[in-house]
Each structure stands twice: as structure tokens, then as C-alpha cells.
Amino acid sequence: MTRLKKQPHPIDLYAGRKLCEARTIRGLSQQDLGKRLGHPITFQQVQKYENGANRIAVSRLYEFAIALQLPLTYFLPAQESETTPLLSPQDTKLLEQFRPLSPDIQDALLTLMKKTGQR
């Protein structure tokens, strides 16, 4: 008899995507986030939470909320309607490229963007 692999629940996948989004916005690696928890975990465990391979216990979700300075409800979909993501995929890519730059280059790019937007 073959066993069917159980698919993650959509809420677990949603919470994992929100965790990844929040971590990215905060500019943290999976390893950095894992170390910030009250009970530290490995980057592999953070990765499993983010991709939905492991379910996030409420106590762990609470630790993530504290570490990321977000309300616990950030990680859950609204009951009445879908929430709008903080960043689009394109915004996320832009932020990922921007964060590693030196402050001088970041300032120069921001100045250029402001000037370009004034046209």
C-alpha cells in the first residue's frame, strides 16, 4: 500500500509566506531570525516554516512576532477577506538588491529616484 504525502494546509503555507516576507523586509537572514527567538532554532527550521514543510506552533509564531516586531495577526489571513501583501514580488526583489549596498550608494539611488519621479 502506498501512502499519499499529506499536503500542507493553506493557512500553514500563508503563515510561512508571511514569515518569509517579514524577514525579508527586516533585512534578516534565516539564520539571524532563528537566533533572535526566545528558543533559538536553525536556519533550516526557519526555511521549513517558510516553505510550509513544517507547521508553525502558536508559541513559535508568537516568538517570530516579537522578534520581527509585528502583531501575531500579521501571520494570519483576515477572516472576512484576503489581505494585501506589504510588497509585490518586484518590490521585494528591489529591496533585496538595495539592502546590501553601502549607505552612500543607497542615498545616491534615492536621490536619483526622487529626481526621476519629479518629471
N, C-alpha and C positions, 0 to 999 in steps of 0.2 A: 504494500500500500504506500503510495506517495503522499507526502504531506504538502499542502499548499502553504506557501510562505504568506504569512499574515501581513497585510498592507497597513502602513501607519494610518492612524485616524487623521482626518483633515485638520482637526484642531491642533494635534501634535505637530503636523507639518507647518501650520500657520505660526505657532509659537516659536518653532525653530527658525523660520524665516525672519520673524521679528527680532529674535535674538541676534541673528547674523547682521541684520540691518542696523540695530542699535550699536552693536560692537563696532561695525564699520564706521558709523557716524562719529563715534567717540574716538576713532583712530587707534583702536586696540587690536592686538593680535589675539588669536585664540589662546595662546599661552599666557599672555598678560591678563586676559579676563579670568582664566582659570585660577591664577594666583591671587586675584583680588577677592575671591569668595571667602566667606567665613570658614568653610571647609574646602580648602583648595583642591582643584581637580586638574587633570592633564589636558593638554590641548586636544588630544584625541577624543576625550569625552565631550569637550565643547563642540568639536566637529560632529560627533554623533548626534548631539542635541540639535545642532543647526540643520543637519540634513534629514532629521526625522528618524534616524536609525534607532535611537533610544528616546523614550518618553521622559519629559522633564517633570519631576515631582514638584508639588506646590512649594515645598520648603526650599528646593533648589531654585525654583523660579523667583521666589522671594529674595534669595541671595543675589541672583542676577539683577533684579530690580534695584536693590540697594547699591550694588557695585556700579551699575550704569546710571544711577540717579534718575530712575524712571518709576512711574506708578506701576504696580503689578498689572493693572488693567491694560497697559500698553501691549502686553504679550498675548492678549485675548481679543478675538474679533467682537465687534459690537453685536449685541443680540438682535437688534432691530434692523441693522443694515451693515453692509461692508464698510470697513474703514479705508480711507485713502492712505496709501503709503507715504511716509515722510519724503522719500526721494524716489524719483524714477530710476530705472536702470542706468540711463545716461548720466543722471546727476551723481549716482553712486560711482560710476567709472571716473567721472571728472574729479570727484573728491579723493578717490584712491590715488590718482596721479598727482593731485595738488599737495596733499599732506606731506609727502616725503621731501618736498622742495624746501630750500632754505627760506628763512623769513624774508630776506631781501628779494628773492625771486617771486615769492608769494605776493609781496607788496607791489612789485612791478607788474605782475599779471593782473592784480586787482585794479591798478591804475589804468592799465590798458583796457580792461573790460569796461570800466566806468566811462572812459573817453569814447570807446566804440559805441556804447549804449546811448550816448548823448546826441547822436546824429539824427 
